[in-house]
Amino acid sequence: MNTKIHFSQGDTVFDVEGDADVVREVYRDLKGALVGRLAMVKPMPLREHIADALEDTGATEVQRKKPVRRKKGNSGSTSSEPRAEAYQPSLVKDLKAPGLEEFYGKFIPKSHSEKVLMFAHFLRESGYDPCTANQIFTCYKLVNIARPKAFKQAIIDAHGTKFGYVEYGGVDNIRVTTIGEDYLNFKMQKNS
Protein backbone atom coordinates (compact mmCIF):
# COMPACT_ATOMS: atom_id res chain seq x y z
CA MET A 1 0.00 0.00 0.00
CA ASN A 2 1.30 3.45 -0.98
CA THR A 3 1.04 6.24 1.67
CA LYS A 4 1.67 9.94 1.17
CA ILE A 5 2.30 12.83 3.57
CA HIS A 6 2.39 16.51 2.63
CA PHE A 7 3.78 19.19 4.95
CA SER A 8 3.73 22.89 4.10
CA GLN A 9 4.99 25.73 6.28
CA GLY A 10 5.39 29.15 4.68
CA ASP A 11 7.41 28.66 1.52
CA THR A 12 8.74 25.23 2.62
CA VAL A 13 6.98 22.15 1.23
CA PHE A 14 7.83 18.60 2.28
CA ASP A 15 6.33 15.55 0.48
CA VAL A 16 6.98 11.90 1.37
CA GLU A 17 5.43 8.99 -0.52
CA GLY A 18 6.02 5.27 -0.10
CA ASP A 19 5.41 2.34 2.23
CA ALA A 20 3.29 3.23 5.30
CA ASP A 21 6.05 2.25 7.77
CA VAL A 22 8.64 4.39 5.97
CA VAL A 23 6.31 7.40 5.78
CA ARG A 24 5.43 7.00 9.49
CA GLU A 25 9.15 6.90 10.40
CA VAL A 26 9.89 10.04 8.34
CA TYR A 27 6.89 11.77 9.96
CA ARG A 28 8.17 10.98 13.48
CA ASP A 29 11.63 12.29 12.58
CA LEU A 30 10.18 15.49 11.10
CA LYS A 31 7.88 15.97 14.09
CA GLY A 32 10.76 15.40 16.53
CA ALA A 33 12.98 17.88 14.69
CA LEU A 34 10.27 20.57 14.68
CA VAL A 35 9.34 20.09 18.34
CA GLY A 36 13.03 20.12 19.30
CA ARG A 37 13.60 23.42 17.47
CA LEU A 38 10.57 24.99 19.11
CA ALA A 39 11.75 23.90 22.55
CA MET A 40 15.12 25.56 21.97
CA VAL A 41 13.53 28.89 21.02
CA LYS A 42 12.79 30.89 24.14
CA PRO A 43 9.90 33.32 23.72
CA MET A 44 11.01 36.93 23.99
CA PRO A 45 8.88 39.41 25.95
CA LEU A 46 7.08 42.03 23.87
CA ARG A 47 9.20 44.86 25.28
CA GLU A 48 12.38 43.20 24.00
CA HIS A 49 10.81 42.77 20.54
CA ILE A 50 9.95 46.48 20.51
CA ALA A 51 13.43 47.44 21.75
CA ASP A 52 15.06 45.27 19.05
CA ALA A 53 12.84 46.83 16.41
CA LEU A 54 13.72 50.32 17.61
CA GLU A 55 17.45 49.57 17.51
CA ASP A 56 17.12 48.30 13.95
CA THR A 57 15.40 51.54 12.86
CA GLY A 58 17.59 53.89 14.92
CA ALA A 59 14.65 55.27 16.92
CA THR A 60 15.07 55.93 20.63
CA GLU A 61 11.51 55.74 22.00
CA VAL A 62 8.09 54.58 21.04
CA GLN A 63 5.60 57.27 20.13
CA ARG A 64 2.00 56.16 20.40
CA LYS A 65 -0.31 57.33 17.71
CA LYS A 66 -3.82 58.36 18.58
CA PRO A 67 -6.44 56.20 16.90
CA VAL A 68 -7.98 57.79 13.86
CA ARG A 69 -11.68 58.44 14.34
CA ARG A 70 -13.80 58.09 11.29
CA LYS A 71 -16.60 60.52 10.76
CA LYS A 72 -20.00 59.01 10.27
CA GLY A 73 -20.84 59.74 6.71
CA ASN A 74 -24.22 60.33 5.23
CA SER A 75 -23.53 58.22 2.16
CA GLY A 76 -22.15 60.96 -0.02
CA SER A 77 -24.92 63.50 0.37
CA THR A 78 -24.22 67.12 1.12
CA SER A 79 -25.06 68.61 4.49
CA SER A 80 -27.95 70.63 3.04
CA GLU A 81 -29.85 67.49 1.99
CA PRO A 82 -32.20 65.90 4.53
CA ARG A 83 -31.12 62.43 5.67
CA ALA A 84 -34.66 61.04 5.68
CA GLU A 85 -37.66 61.86 3.58
CA ALA A 86 -39.41 64.90 5.05
CA TYR A 87 -43.07 64.06 5.59
CA GLN A 88 -45.64 66.30 7.20
CA PRO A 89 -49.00 64.56 7.62
CA SER A 90 -52.15 66.47 6.87
CA LEU A 91 -55.84 65.97 7.57
CA VAL A 92 -58.08 64.46 4.89
CA LYS A 93 -61.16 66.68 5.10
CA ASP A 94 -63.45 64.48 3.00
CA LEU A 95 -62.66 61.17 4.76
CA LYS A 96 -65.86 59.21 5.37
CA ALA A 97 -65.41 57.29 8.63
CA PRO A 98 -68.79 56.60 10.26
CA GLY A 99 -68.46 54.20 13.19
CA LEU A 100 -64.75 54.87 13.78
CA GLU A 101 -65.21 55.91 17.42
CA GLU A 102 -67.33 52.82 18.11
CA PHE A 103 -64.76 50.56 16.44
CA TYR A 104 -61.91 52.21 18.38
CA GLY A 105 -63.82 51.74 21.64
CA LYS A 106 -63.88 47.93 21.16
CA PHE A 107 -60.12 47.67 21.79
CA ILE A 108 -57.50 48.80 24.30
CA PRO A 109 -54.46 49.66 22.17
CA LYS A 110 -51.19 49.91 24.09
CA SER A 111 -48.93 51.37 21.41
CA HIS A 112 -49.03 53.49 18.29
CA SER A 113 -48.28 50.35 16.25
CA GLU A 114 -51.56 48.85 17.51
CA LYS A 115 -53.41 52.11 16.78
CA VAL A 116 -51.99 52.23 13.25
CA LEU A 117 -53.15 48.62 12.77
CA MET A 118 -56.64 49.44 14.05
CA PHE A 119 -57.01 52.48 11.82
CA ALA A 120 -55.63 50.71 8.74
CA HIS A 121 -58.07 47.83 9.35
CA PHE A 122 -61.00 50.21 9.81
CA LEU A 123 -60.07 52.11 6.64
CA ARG A 124 -59.83 48.86 4.66
CA GLU A 125 -63.29 47.81 5.88
CA SER A 126 -64.56 51.28 4.87
CA GLY A 127 -63.31 50.82 1.30
CA TYR A 128 -59.92 52.52 1.52
CA ASP A 129 -57.54 49.75 0.45
CA PRO A 130 -54.72 50.63 0.36
CA CYS A 131 -55.01 53.48 2.81
CA THR A 132 -52.70 56.46 3.16
CA ALA A 133 -50.71 57.89 6.04
CA ASN A 134 -52.85 61.05 5.87
CA GLN A 135 -56.01 58.96 6.31
CA ILE A 136 -54.52 57.25 9.39
CA PHE A 137 -53.46 60.67 10.69
CA THR A 138 -57.05 61.87 10.24
CA CYS A 139 -58.34 58.85 12.19
CA TYR A 140 -56.21 59.91 15.17
CA LYS A 141 -57.89 63.33 15.02
CA LEU A 142 -61.42 61.89 14.60
CA VAL A 143 -61.19 59.75 17.76
CA ASN A 144 -59.49 62.64 19.57
CA ILE A 145 -56.29 60.92 20.72
CA ALA A 146 -52.72 62.21 20.71
CA ARG A 147 -50.82 61.59 17.50
CA PRO A 148 -47.24 60.30 17.66
CA LYS A 149 -44.54 62.96 17.38
CA ALA A 150 -42.73 60.94 14.71
CA PHE A 151 -45.85 59.96 12.80
CA LYS A 152 -44.23 58.34 9.79
CA GLN A 153 -41.91 56.36 12.08
CA ALA A 154 -44.92 54.97 13.95
CA ILE A 155 -46.23 53.54 10.67
CA ILE A 156 -42.81 52.15 9.77
CA ASP A 157 -42.60 50.55 13.24
CA ALA A 158 -45.98 48.88 12.70
CA HIS A 159 -44.56 47.54 9.45
CA GLY A 160 -41.17 46.45 10.84
CA THR A 161 -39.93 43.00 11.76
CA LYS A 162 -40.97 43.39 15.40
CA PHE A 163 -44.69 43.64 14.58
CA GLY A 164 -45.36 43.25 10.85
CA TYR A 165 -48.95 44.49 11.27
CA VAL A 166 -49.02 46.54 8.07
CA GLU A 167 -47.42 46.43 4.66
CA TYR A 168 -45.75 49.77 3.99
CA GLY A 169 -45.17 50.69 0.36
CA GLY A 170 -44.90 54.42 1.03
CA VAL A 171 -47.14 57.04 2.59
CA ASP A 172 -49.81 56.40 -0.07
CA ASN A 173 -49.73 52.58 0.05
CA ILE A 174 -50.44 51.01 3.47
CA ARG A 175 -52.21 47.65 3.83
CA VAL A 176 -53.01 45.37 6.76
CA THR A 177 -51.10 42.07 6.67
CA THR A 178 -52.47 38.68 7.70
CA ILE A 179 -50.25 38.94 10.80
CA GLY A 180 -51.93 42.24 11.65
CA GLU A 181 -55.39 40.85 10.94
CA ASP A 182 -54.79 37.85 13.22
CA TYR A 183 -53.32 40.04 15.94
CA LEU A 184 -56.34 42.36 15.85
CA ASN A 185 -58.89 39.54 15.87
CA PHE A 186 -57.28 37.12 18.32
CA LYS A 187 -54.54 38.71 20.43
CA MET A 188 -55.23 42.41 20.88
CA GLN A 189 -56.80 43.34 24.19
CA LYS A 190 -60.50 44.10 23.82
CA ASN A 191 -62.78 46.23 25.95
CA SER A 192 -65.29 44.25 28.01
C-alpha positions as CSV (number, residue, x, y, z in Angstrom):
1,M,0.0,0.0,0.0
2,N,1.3,3.4,-1.0
3,T,1.0,6.2,1.7
4,K,1.7,9.9,1.2
5,I,2.3,12.8,3.6
6,H,2.4,16.5,2.6
7,F,3.8,19.2,5.0
8,S,3.7,22.9,4.1
9,Q,5.0,25.7,6.3
10,G,5.4,29.2,4.7
11,D,7.4,28.7,1.5
12,T,8.7,25.2,2.6
13,V,7.0,22.1,1.2
14,F,7.8,18.6,2.3
15,D,6.3,15.5,0.5
16,V,7.0,11.9,1.4
17,E,5.4,9.0,-0.5
18,G,6.0,5.3,-0.1
19,D,5.4,2.3,2.2
20,A,3.3,3.2,5.3
21,D,6.0,2.2,7.8
22,V,8.6,4.4,6.0
23,V,6.3,7.4,5.8
24,R,5.4,7.0,9.5
25,E,9.1,6.9,10.4
26,V,9.9,10.0,8.3
27,Y,6.9,11.8,10.0
28,R,8.2,11.0,13.5
29,D,11.6,12.3,12.6
30,L,10.2,15.5,11.1
31,K,7.9,16.0,14.1
32,G,10.8,15.4,16.5
33,A,13.0,17.9,14.7
34,L,10.3,20.6,14.7
35,V,9.3,20.1,18.3
36,G,13.0,20.1,19.3
37,R,13.6,23.4,17.5
38,L,10.6,25.0,19.1
39,A,11.7,23.9,22.5
40,M,15.1,25.6,22.0
41,V,13.5,28.9,21.0
42,K,12.8,30.9,24.1
43,P,9.9,33.3,23.7
44,M,11.0,36.9,24.0
45,P,8.9,39.4,25.9
46,L,7.1,42.0,23.9
47,R,9.2,44.9,25.3
48,E,12.4,43.2,24.0
49,H,10.8,42.8,20.5
50,I,10.0,46.5,20.5
51,A,13.4,47.4,21.7
52,D,15.1,45.3,19.0
53,A,12.8,46.8,16.4
54,L,13.7,50.3,17.6
55,E,17.5,49.6,17.5
56,D,17.1,48.3,13.9
57,T,15.4,51.5,12.9
58,G,17.6,53.9,14.9
59,A,14.6,55.3,16.9
60,T,15.1,55.9,20.6
61,E,11.5,55.7,22.0
62,V,8.1,54.6,21.0
63,Q,5.6,57.3,20.1
64,R,2.0,56.2,20.4
65,K,-0.3,57.3,17.7
66,K,-3.8,58.4,18.6
67,P,-6.4,56.2,16.9
68,V,-8.0,57.8,13.9
69,R,-11.7,58.4,14.3
70,R,-13.8,58.1,11.3
71,K,-16.6,60.5,10.8
72,K,-20.0,59.0,10.3
73,G,-20.8,59.7,6.7
74,N,-24.2,60.3,5.2
75,S,-23.5,58.2,2.2
76,G,-22.2,61.0,0.0
77,S,-24.9,63.5,0.4
78,T,-24.2,67.1,1.1
79,S,-25.1,68.6,4.5
80,S,-28.0,70.6,3.0
81,E,-29.9,67.5,2.0
82,P,-32.2,65.9,4.5
83,R,-31.1,62.4,5.7
84,A,-34.7,61.0,5.7
85,E,-37.7,61.9,3.6
86,A,-39.4,64.9,5.1
87,Y,-43.1,64.1,5.6
88,Q,-45.6,66.3,7.2
89,P,-49.0,64.6,7.6
90,S,-52.2,66.5,6.9
91,L,-55.8,66.0,7.6
92,V,-58.1,64.5,4.9
93,K,-61.2,66.7,5.1
94,D,-63.5,64.5,3.0
95,L,-62.7,61.2,4.8
96,K,-65.9,59.2,5.4
97,A,-65.4,57.3,8.6
98,P,-68.8,56.6,10.3
99,G,-68.5,54.2,13.2
100,L,-64.7,54.9,13.8
101,E,-65.2,55.9,17.4
102,E,-67.3,52.8,18.1
103,F,-64.8,50.6,16.4
104,Y,-61.9,52.2,18.4
105,G,-63.8,51.7,21.6
106,K,-63.9,47.9,21.2
107,F,-60.1,47.7,21.8
108,I,-57.5,48.8,24.3
109,P,-54.5,49.7,22.2
110,K,-51.2,49.9,24.1
111,S,-48.9,51.4,21.4
112,H,-49.0,53.5,18.3
113,S,-48.3,50.4,16.3
114,E,-51.6,48.9,17.5
115,K,-53.4,52.1,16.8
116,V,-52.0,52.2,13.2
117,L,-53.1,48.6,12.8
118,M,-56.6,49.4,14.0
119,F,-57.0,52.5,11.8
120,A,-55.6,50.7,8.7
121,H,-58.1,47.8,9.4
122,F,-61.0,50.2,9.8
123,L,-60.1,52.1,6.6
124,R,-59.8,48.9,4.7
125,E,-63.3,47.8,5.9
126,S,-64.6,51.3,4.9
127,G,-63.3,50.8,1.3
128,Y,-59.9,52.5,1.5
129,D,-57.5,49.8,0.4
130,P,-54.7,50.6,0.4
131,C,-55.0,53.5,2.8
132,T,-52.7,56.5,3.2
133,A,-50.7,57.9,6.0
134,N,-52.8,61.0,5.9
135,Q,-56.0,59.0,6.3
136,I,-54.5,57.2,9.4
137,F,-53.5,60.7,10.7
138,T,-57.0,61.9,10.2
139,C,-58.3,58.8,12.2
140,Y,-56.2,59.9,15.2
141,K,-57.9,63.3,15.0
142,L,-61.4,61.9,14.6
143,V,-61.2,59.8,17.8
144,N,-59.5,62.6,19.6
145,I,-56.3,60.9,20.7
146,A,-52.7,62.2,20.7
147,R,-50.8,61.6,17.5
148,P,-47.2,60.3,17.7
149,K,-44.5,63.0,17.4
150,A,-42.7,60.9,14.7
151,F,-45.8,60.0,12.8
152,K,-44.2,58.3,9.8
153,Q,-41.9,56.4,12.1
154,A,-44.9,55.0,13.9
155,I,-46.2,53.5,10.7
156,I,-42.8,52.2,9.8
157,D,-42.6,50.6,13.2
158,A,-46.0,48.9,12.7
159,H,-44.6,47.5,9.4
160,G,-41.2,46.5,10.8
161,T,-39.9,43.0,11.8
162,K,-41.0,43.4,15.4
163,F,-44.7,43.6,14.6
164,G,-45.4,43.2,10.8
165,Y,-48.9,44.5,11.3
166,V,-49.0,46.5,8.1
167,E,-47.4,46.4,4.7
168,Y,-45.7,49.8,4.0
169,G,-45.2,50.7,0.4
170,G,-44.9,54.4,1.0
171,V,-47.1,57.0,2.6
172,D,-49.8,56.4,-0.1
173,N,-49.7,52.6,0.1
174,I,-50.4,51.0,3.5
175,R,-52.2,47.7,3.8
176,V,-53.0,45.4,6.8
177,T,-51.1,42.1,6.7
178,T,-52.5,38.7,7.7
179,I,-50.2,38.9,10.8
180,G,-51.9,42.2,11.6
181,E,-55.4,40.9,10.9
182,D,-54.8,37.9,13.2
183,Y,-53.3,40.0,15.9
184,L,-56.3,42.4,15.9
185,N,-58.9,39.5,15.9
186,F,-57.3,37.1,18.3
187,K,-54.5,38.7,20.4
188,M,-55.2,42.4,20.9
189,Q,-56.8,43.3,24.2
190,K,-60.5,44.1,23.8
191,N,-62.8,46.2,26.0
192,S,-65.3,44.2,28.0
